[in-house]
Each structure stands twice: as C-alpha cells, then as structure tokens.
Amino acid sequence: MTNTTRETRHAAGFAGPPGNVLLTGASGFLGIHLLHDLLVSGATVSCLLRGESEQRARRSLEDKWSWFFPEVELAPHRERLRVLLADVTARHLGLSGRAYDALAETHGAMFNVAGNVNGGELRELLPINVGLVESLIELSRYGCPKHLHHVSTVGVVGYFRGRPRVEAFAEQHLQEGQVFLDAYSESKYRAEVILRQAMAEGIPATAYRVGFIGPHSQTGTFQQNADQNYTSRYVRACVRLGFAPYLPEVHIPITPVDAVARAILALGLARGSSSESAGQTYYVETPNPVRHYDVMRVLQAAGYPLRLMEVEDLKGCAQRLSSDKESLGLVLPQAADPETHQAPIDGRASLAALARCGFDYASSGEWLGRFVAHAIEVGFLPPPRFWAEAPLPRGLIT
C-alpha cells in the first residue's frame, strides 16, 4: 500500500485545506488521527502539549505518529506542524502573552480533543474537561473569527430516575433532567452546557458526541495504552478466562478511530466552510454495530479456546472455573440498577448531515480480525496455539 493511497483514504470526506488549526489532545488516540487527517488535508496545525521543552514534546508527538502511521512519512508535513508548550488548565492556556495573542489573531479553527478519561472524582476531571472549554471559549472572543469544535461523549445522555423525559435523546437534547453514574460523563455534560450557552451568545461552535472508539479499520492498530480501554481489556479477559457469556442479541456500537476522525472533519469542514455546522450538535457513532457473538467468533477463529455459556450458567459456575478476579469482574454481566433508565439515542439528523457531506460509515467488521492480529503483535494478547504455523480463514485478518 502506498503512502498516497493511505493518505487519500484518510483525507477523503471533507474539504480542505482549513487553514490554521489549533488542536488540543493531539497525543491522544483520537487526537493523533485528527492531526494526521488535518495535516494531510493541507492544514497548518498548532498543538498544545505539555513537556519539559518544545523539542521533547515535538519528538514525543512524532514518535506517536510513527507508531500509528509507520508507512506515512511526516516529513512532507513537518513545516505545517507546530508545537506549543502549554498548560491547558492555566489561565490563557499557560502561554505567554505574545503566544496567546498570536493564536487569537491567526487561528480560525479550534479542535478540542483533550480530556481526562481516567475516572476519579468529579473535581479531578473538571480542570481539563470543563475548564479547558471555558478557556477556548474565552480565546474565541479575541482576534480573528473562530470556530470551536468540541469532542464530547454519548455519555451525556445519562440515566433517568423513573421514566425518561424524552422518548429518544436526539442531538438537540441536553438538559433533560438526567443523572450520571460516572464522573467523566457528568464532566462532559457540564462542558456541553457551557458550550450551549456560548452558542446562544453567538460563538460559532459545534459539539461531537463520540461513542466507543475502536481500532483503526485498516490496520487494527489500537491505542497504545490499551490497558486503559474497557473494550480491549474485556477481550483480553475473555481470552485469559477461556469462557465468556453467550449474547447473540447484544450489539456493540464500536466505531473505528479513523472513521470517527473523518466524520468529525467531514461535518466540521463541510464544503470548505464551517457555517453549516456552527451551533450544531452531532452524534459520531456508527449505525453498524458489531455483535458480541461476532467478537467471540473472531477470537475462536484466531485459535483461542473459548467456551460460550448462557448468562445464568456463567454466573453460577464462573467462580469455580477461575480465580482471576480481575478478569471475572470484566466478563461477568453486571446487574443493572432497576431504578434507572436510559433513553435511546436518536442520531438520524447526524447521519443525514454526514450523507450530505458524502460520508458513510463502513458496514464491514473485518477490523475485528485485524485488531486481534495487532494485539498479538504488540504483546497485548498472547498468541494462540498454531498462530504462526496454521493459516487463518480468508477475510478474517486481511
């Protein structure tokens, strides 16, 4: 596969170049893919990064690029990649007055992908997940006209005590009386509330509610810190245990990371203008979920001995089958709170907007096999017996 083919596929679906772009969270899983697509489209991207020096921060970012895109040379884009040492939790983003003013005067688009996703107390998440949004809104009031693109989460849907106020939680819904069972979703909800207020005041901004982000659809490459991702840990737990629940009717809306990045840019940079997306909220989540059963079948086809059991049977004998408490905690189905209810998501308006941009989510789930191969290659999963000796079913991995 040539560099040109890979870059064209990544960049397809949105207009460009978008000019000078400010990007937060560039070193994250989604952030590095957005950085890739923006640079390939011809944008000049300024990344706000922490680090001991600008040189070390740049080197770290370039190392991450090489890990995710080993076949795509950064050299042709290096002059349009700028690194600014910053503290996004500080006033004026921790920048000098001159640097802050330069951003205000020269950057017309801001993509906020930074976020604290490590859980913990709400107060620990607020400085980045909410405070940074406030800082970017403040920046957008100065200098040249700007458009703030903010990555949120489908978790803002929350839960309802009793019957949900809305039949379905669509793009326009936000403050509907929902409650939150985790601090991360609540912090992102608070950020959206602030963003909606800024929109009402005339600040051009767009929110993108992202769901489960999966491996790259073409390479199977997943986030480097896979131990911090529930989905990858769940898969590894099933492999370690050798058994899993049989859930043929359960569907998991995992969207490959490259599709998430392209969808955001397709919506945000449609027709070379951000006017259509200003003031909008979109769901960025595939309408083609994978079945839990298909995930298990790919693991079995790859060579892992995996027993599937009815949920009640699994609950009854799991403790006798394994003493691996960590893996059991991930695999055993958790009882739902009978007092809370979740409204279904209605993302039809988002899918219609993407269709107008010429973007469509792929329906193929072949990336599952590629993810397994990648996880084995990097040592996240142990290679199954005969992995190197026996051929795999055609179409499973490639």
Secondary structure, DSSP 8 states (H G I E B T S, - for coil): --HHHHHHHHHTTS-----EEEEE-TTSHHHHHHHHHHHHTT-EEEEEE--SSHHHHHHHHHHHHHHH-TTS-SGGGGGGEEEEE--TTSGGGG--HHHHHHHHHH--EEEE-----S---HHHHHHHHTHHHHHHHHHHTSSS--EEEEEEEGGGG-BEESS-SSSSEETT---SS-B-SSHHHHHHHHHHHHHHHHHHTT--EEEEEE-EEE--TTT----S-GGG-HHHHHHHHHHHHTEEE--TT-EE-EEEHHHHHHHHHHHHTGGG-STTTTT-EEEE--SS-EEHHHHHHHHHHHT---EEE-HHHHHHHHHHH---HHHHHHHS-----TTEE---EE-HHHHHHHHHTT-------THHHHHHHHHHHTTSS---TTTTTS---TTS--
